[in-house]
Amino acid sequence: MIRQPSSLQSVVENRLCTGCGACAAMAPDMIRMRETDDENRRPHMIRPLPRAVEKGILAACPGSGSTCGGADNSRPGSTAPASRLEAAWGQVLEVWEGHAADADIRFRGSSGGATTALALFAMERLGFHGTLHVKARRDAPTLNEAAISTDRAMLMEGTGSRYAPASVCDKLPAVTDAPAPCVVVGKPCDIAGTRRLARLDKALNTRVGLTISIFCAGTPSHRGTRKLLKKLSPWRPGVLERLQYRGNGWPGDMRATWRLNDGTVSEQATSYADGWNTILQKTRQWRCHVCEDHTGEQADISIGDPWQNAPTDGDHGSSLIVARTERGRRILHAARMAGYLVMEKRDPDVLFAAQPNLFATKGAVWGRSLALRLSGLAAPAMTRAGLHCWLALPLKTKLTSIVGTFKRIWMKRLYRRKTLAWLGGSRQS
């Protein structure tokens, strides 16, 4: 019989943890998020959790048996998707294709800078205090940190994607303490954690003024970063000063900047396609392979790459911008009217053309979860939306989602309890 996790430790041991940091936000004096060597950021329990605290943490945890997204987005009174579109992408009010009107923001952003432009609009025109988002740590460019940016210069430090472990939710207490509402930008699991915490905390709920999710194909591990840097290392010794995954055009190169021991600067680069397809995506944490929501179904606005268009030389990029809530639609329209965004409306079906891999992944996740459950292992919730997508897949893909998972259970030793190896040494059972 499969049981849902009854403790935070069992969430981690069963590989259901997304690394979002919601648990650390609920109990900051008991839990710290730390980097693990082989996967992602994970909760480090400083001291035992009282049962009442742990119960609240499990209610807020987007990884404790949930889908991370879609299940919480079902229509009132029904768990069945209203349409093929809703089954695949969650609630969709409008879809636009557009980019930042500001040329510098557009160029430096991952795909047209729409996320940065929206956040800046909320701060400059709507009176928002700041934006909670992820940026590279200044003292360690291979690592990420979440922080609140309160002006344009600070916000621009976070442009471009960060294909490495990151937590957003453990910094949500700073949003609660902010003097005015904030924008929260993150991966789908970060936004799912934010929404769950906001439901439990009225003070936080009043300060989350807008949630923006980026489309996400999964989080590569620190091993992936090390492999990428091995490819981008100069032939002379030096110290890494900057690691850039996207930006400066669309889709942008992956680029490492080194300060060599002789005082000179060396910059090494590879294409986005090469860095992602041949290195990083192969090191994604297992939890991402069984996550149903890769497009931020619980966000007010979701933003992703318009891969229905082939990148061209000199292309500064655009984004597919999905308004999911009335609040998101209202702010999106206001940003356009104020001149922060240049956008054209698209038929929502463009999502199928732009992100076919993410649609196929949502269906495959249903089959993977089925295989895990048949093996007696913990798995995320299996939703009717996921089943709808699974049924739409070709027979061979359906079989692969199940048979391939049985193989992974054995090859990756998924039947074993997960033991954490912290980055820099030491282990936690």
C-alpha positions in Angstrom: 0.0 0.0 0.0 1.4 3.4 -1.0 1.3 6.0 1.7 1.8 9.7 1.4 4.8 11.1 3.3 4.1 11.7 7.0 7.2 13.8 7.7 9.5 16.2 5.9 12.3 13.6 6.1 10.1 11.1 4.2 9.4 13.7 1.5 13.2 14.0 0.9 13.9 10.2 1.3 11.1 9.4 -1.3 12.6 12.0 -3.7 9.4 14.1 -3.7 11.2 17.3 -2.6 11.4 20.0 -5.2 13.9 22.2 -3.3 11.5 25.2 -3.3 12.2 26.1 0.4 8.6 26.4 1.6 9.5 24.3 4.7 12.4 26.7 5.6 10.0 29.7 5.3 7.6 28.1 7.8 10.3 27.1 10.3 13.3 29.4 9.6 14.8 28.7 13.1 14.6 24.9 12.6 15.4 24.5 8.9 18.0 25.8 6.5 18.1 25.1 2.7 21.5 23.7 1.8 23.2 22.7 -1.5 23.5 19.0 -2.1 26.2 17.5 -4.3 24.2 15.3 -6.6 20.8 16.9 -7.0 19.5 20.2 -5.7 18.9 22.3 -2.6 17.4 20.4 0.2 16.1 21.2 3.7 18.7 20.7 6.5 17.0 20.2 9.8 18.9 22.1 12.5 16.7 20.6 15.3 13.8 18.2 15.5 10.4 19.6 14.3 7.4 19.7 16.7 4.6 17.6 15.2 2.3 20.6 14.9 5.0 22.5 12.9 5.7 19.5 10.7 2.0 19.1 9.9 1.9 22.7 8.7 5.0 22.2 6.6 3.5 19.2 4.9 0.4 21.3 4.1 2.6 23.9 2.5 5.0 21.5 0.7 4.3 21.4 -3.0 6.3 18.1 -3.3 4.5 16.0 -0.6 2.5 13.9 -3.0 1.1 16.8 -5.0 1.6 17.5 -8.7 3.4 20.8 -7.9 0.8 22.6 -9.9 -2.2 21.4 -11.9 -4.2 19.7 -9.3 -4.7 22.9 -7.4 -5.9 24.6 -10.5 -9.0 22.4 -11.2 -12.3 24.2 -11.7 -14.7 24.6 -8.8 -16.8 21.5 -8.3 -14.8 19.4 -10.8 -11.5 17.7 -11.1 -11.9 17.1 -14.8 -10.3 19.6 -17.3 -12.8 21.7 -19.2 -11.0 21.3 -22.5 -7.9 19.9 -24.2 -6.3 23.3 -23.7 -6.9 23.3 -20.0 -5.8 19.7 -19.5 -2.5 20.5 -21.2 -1.7 24.0 -19.9 -4.0 24.7 -16.9 -6.1 27.8 -16.8 -5.4 30.0 -19.8 -7.2 33.4 -20.1 -5.1 34.9 -22.8 -1.8 34.2 -24.7 0.4 36.9 -26.1 3.8 36.9 -27.8 5.9 39.9 -26.9 9.0 41.4 -25.4 10.3 44.2 -23.3 10.0 47.6 -24.9 13.3 48.6 -23.3 16.0 47.4 -25.8 18.6 46.7 -23.0 16.1 44.6 -21.0 15.1 42.7 -24.1 18.6 42.0 -25.2 19.8 40.8 -21.8 16.7 38.7 -21.0 16.4 35.0 -21.7 13.7 35.4 -24.3 12.8 39.1 -24.8 13.0 40.2 -21.2 9.2 40.1 -20.6 9.6 38.9 -17.0 12.0 41.7 -16.1 9.8 44.3 -17.8 6.7 43.2 -16.0 8.4 43.2 -12.6 9.9 46.6 -13.3 6.4 48.0 -14.3 4.9 46.7 -11.0 7.7 48.4 -9.0 7.8 51.7 -10.9 4.1 52.2 -11.7 2.0 50.1 -9.3 3.9 50.9 -6.1 5.3 47.4 -5.5 8.1 47.3 -3.0 10.3 44.9 -5.0 10.7 41.6 -6.8 11.7 38.3 -5.2 13.7 36.5 -7.8 16.9 34.4 -8.3 20.3 35.7 -9.3 23.9 34.4 -9.1 25.7 34.7 -5.8 28.3 37.3 -6.1 30.8 35.3 -4.0 30.1 32.1 -5.9 28.9 32.4 -9.5 28.1 28.7 -9.8 25.5 29.0 -7.0 22.2 30.9 -6.9 20.4 33.0 -4.3 17.0 34.4 -4.0 16.7 38.1 -3.0 14.3 41.0 -3.2 15.4 43.6 -5.8 13.9 47.1 -5.2 15.2 49.0 -8.2 16.1 48.5 -11.9 19.8 48.0 -11.3 19.2 45.2 -8.8 16.5 43.7 -11.0 18.9 43.5 -13.9 21.3 41.4 -11.9 18.9 38.5 -12.3 18.3 38.7 -16.1 18.9 35.5 -18.0 18.0 32.0 -16.9 19.8 30.2 -14.1 20.1 26.5 -14.9 21.2 25.4 -11.5 19.6 24.6 -8.1 17.7 27.5 -6.6 15.1 28.1 -3.9 12.7 31.0 -3.8 10.2 30.2 -1.0 12.7 30.2 1.9 13.0 34.0 1.3 9.3 34.6 1.5 9.5 35.9 5.1 11.2 39.0 3.6 8.1 39.5 1.4 5.9 39.2 4.4 7.9 41.9 6.1 8.0 44.2 3.1 6.2 47.6 3.4 4.2 47.0 0.2 3.3 44.1 -2.1 6.0 42.3 -4.0 6.4 40.4 -7.3 7.4 36.8 -6.8 9.2 35.2 -9.8 10.2 31.5 -9.8 9.9 28.1 -11.3 6.4 26.4 -11.2 7.3 24.6 -8.0 8.4 27.8 -6.4 5.1 29.5 -7.3 3.1 26.4 -6.1 4.9 26.7 -2.7 4.3 30.4 -2.6 0.5 29.9 -3.2 0.3 27.2 -0.5 2.1 29.4 2.0 0.0 32.4 1.2 -3.2 30.4 1.8 -1.9 29.5 5.3 -0.5 33.0 6.1 -2.7 36.0 5.6 0.1 38.5 6.2 2.1 36.9 3.3 -1.0 36.7 1.1 -1.4 40.5 1.3 2.2 41.0 0.3 2.2 38.7 -2.7 1.0 41.2 -5.3 1.9 39.2 -8.5 3.3 35.8 -9.2 5.2 35.1 -12.4 6.4 31.6 -13.4 8.9 30.7 -16.0 8.4 27.6 -18.1 10.7 25.0 -16.7 12.0 21.7 -18.2 13.6 20.7 -15.0 16.5 21.8 -12.7 20.0 20.5 -13.5 22.2 19.6 -10.6 25.5 20.9 -9.4 27.1 18.0 -11.3 25.7 19.6 -14.5 27.3 22.9 -13.6 30.6 21.2 -13.1 30.4 19.4 -16.4 29.5 22.6 -18.2 32.4 24.4 -16.6 34.8 21.6 -17.7 33.7 22.3 -21.2 34.1 26.1 -20.8 37.4 26.0 -18.9 40.3 28.0 -20.4 43.6 26.1 -21.0 45.3 28.4 -18.5 44.5 28.4 -14.7 42.2 31.1 -13.4 39.2 31.9 -11.2 35.6 31.9 -12.5 34.1 35.4 -12.3 30.7 34.9 -14.1 28.6 32.1 -15.4 25.8 33.0 -17.9 23.3 30.5 -19.1 21.1 32.7 -21.4 20.7 36.2 -22.6 22.4 38.7 -24.8 20.2 37.6 -27.7 17.9 34.7 -28.1 18.4 32.0 -27.1 21.9 33.2 -26.1 25.1 31.3 -25.5 26.2 29.7 -22.3 29.3 31.7 -21.3 31.9 31.5 -18.6 34.2 34.5 -17.8 37.5 33.7 -16.1 40.1 35.9 -14.4 43.3 34.1 -15.3 46.3 34.0 -13.0 48.3 36.3 -15.2 45.6 39.0 -14.8 44.0 38.7 -18.1 40.3 37.8 -18.7 39.2 34.8 -20.8 35.7 34.2 -22.0 34.6 30.7 -23.2 31.2 30.0 -24.7 29.0 27.2 -26.2 25.6 27.4 -27.7 22.4 27.1 -25.6 21.4 24.0 -27.5 24.8 22.3 -26.9 25.0 23.3 -23.2 21.4 22.2 -22.5 20.9 19.1 -24.7 24.3 17.5 -24.3 25.2 18.4 -20.7 22.7 20.1 -18.3 19.4 18.3 -19.1 21.0 14.9 -18.4 21.6 15.9 -14.7 18.1 17.0 -13.8 16.8 15.9 -10.4 14.4 12.9 -10.4 11.6 15.0 -8.9 11.5 17.0 -12.1 10.9 13.9 -14.2 7.6 13.3 -12.2 6.4 16.8 -12.0 3.2 17.5 -13.9 3.5 21.3 -14.0 6.3 22.6 -16.2 4.5 25.8 -17.2 3.5 27.5 -14.0 -0.2 26.7 -13.9 -0.6 28.3 -10.4 0.9 31.6 -11.3 -0.8 34.8 -12.3 1.3 35.0 -15.4 3.5 32.3 -17.0 6.3 33.1 -19.5 8.2 30.8 -21.8 10.2 30.5 -25.0 8.3 30.7 -28.3 10.0 27.7 -29.9 7.4 27.7 -32.7 9.8 30.3 -34.2 13.3 29.2 -35.2 16.0 31.5 -33.7 17.8 33.6 -36.2 21.2 35.5 -36.1 20.8 38.8 -34.2 17.4 37.8 -32.8 16.8 39.6 -29.5 13.9 37.3 -28.6 10.3 37.3 -27.6 8.3 35.4 -25.0 5.0 33.6 -24.9 3.1 35.3 -22.1 0.2 33.4 -20.6 -2.3 35.3 -18.4 -3.8 32.8 -16.0 -5.7 34.9 -13.5 -7.7 38.1 -13.7 -5.1 39.8 -11.6 -2.4 38.7 -14.1 -4.4 39.8 -17.1 -5.1 43.2 -15.6 -1.4 43.9 -14.8 -0.3 42.5 -18.2 -2.7 44.9 -20.0 -1.6 47.8 -17.9 2.1 47.1 -18.6 1.4 47.1 -22.3 -0.6 50.3 -22.1 2.2 52.0 -20.1 4.8 51.1 -22.8 6.7 48.4 -20.8 5.8 45.6 -23.2 5.3 45.2 -26.9 2.9 42.3 -27.5 0.6 40.7 -30.1 -2.2 38.4 -29.1 -1.9 34.7 -30.1 -4.4 31.8 -30.4 -3.8 29.7 -27.2 -3.2 26.7 -29.3 0.2 28.2 -30.2 1.3 26.6 -26.9 1.1 23.2 -28.5 3.4 24.3 -31.3 5.8 26.2 -29.1 6.2 23.7 -26.3 5.4 20.1 -27.7 8.0 18.6 -25.3 6.4 20.0 -22.2 3.0 18.7 -23.4 4.4 15.3 -24.0 6.1 15.4 -20.6 2.9 16.2 -18.8 1.4 13.0 -20.3 4.5 10.9 -19.7 4.4 11.9 -16.0 1.1 10.2 -15.6 2.6 7.0 -16.9 5.7 7.4 -14.8 3.7 7.9 -11.6 1.7 4.8 -12.5 4.9 2.8 -12.7 6.1 4.1 -9.4 2.9 3.2 -7.7 2.8 -0.3 -9.2 6.3 -0.7 -7.8 5.1 0.3 -4.3 7.0 3.6 -4.4 5.8 7.1 -3.5 4.6 9.2 -6.4 3.0 12.6 -7.0 -0.8 12.7 -7.4 -2.2 11.4 -10.7 -4.7 13.9 -12.0 -7.3 13.7 -14.7 -5.6 16.4 -16.6 -2.4 14.3 -16.7 -4.4 11.3 -17.8 -6.0 13.3 -20.6 -2.5 14.2 -21.8 -1.2 10.7 -21.5 -4.1 9.3 -23.5 -3.3 11.8 -26.3 0.3 10.4 -26.6 1.2 7.8 -29.3 1.1 4.2 -28.1 4.9 3.8 -28.1 5.3 6.9 -26.0 2.8 5.7 -23.5 4.6 2.4 -23.2 7.9 4.1 -22.9 6.7 6.3 -20.0 5.8 3.2 -18.0 8.5 0.6 -19.1 11.2 3.3 -19.0 10.3 4.2 -15.5 10.6 0.5 -14.3 14.1 0.5 -15.8 15.0 3.8 -14.1 13.7 2.5 -10.8 16.4 -0.2 -11.0 19.2 1.8 -12.7 18.8 4.8 -10.4 18.1 2.7 -7.3 14.9 4.7 -6.8 13.7 1.9 -4.4 16.4 3.0 -1.9 16.0 5.7 0.7 17.6 8.9 -0.5 20.6 10.0 1.5 21.8 13.6 1.2 25.4 14.4 0.5 25.9 18.1 1.1 28.0 20.2 -1.2 31.4 20.6 0.5 31.1 17.3 2.5 29.1 15.5 5.2 26.0 13.4 4.8 22.5 13.3 6.2 20.5 10.1 6.5 
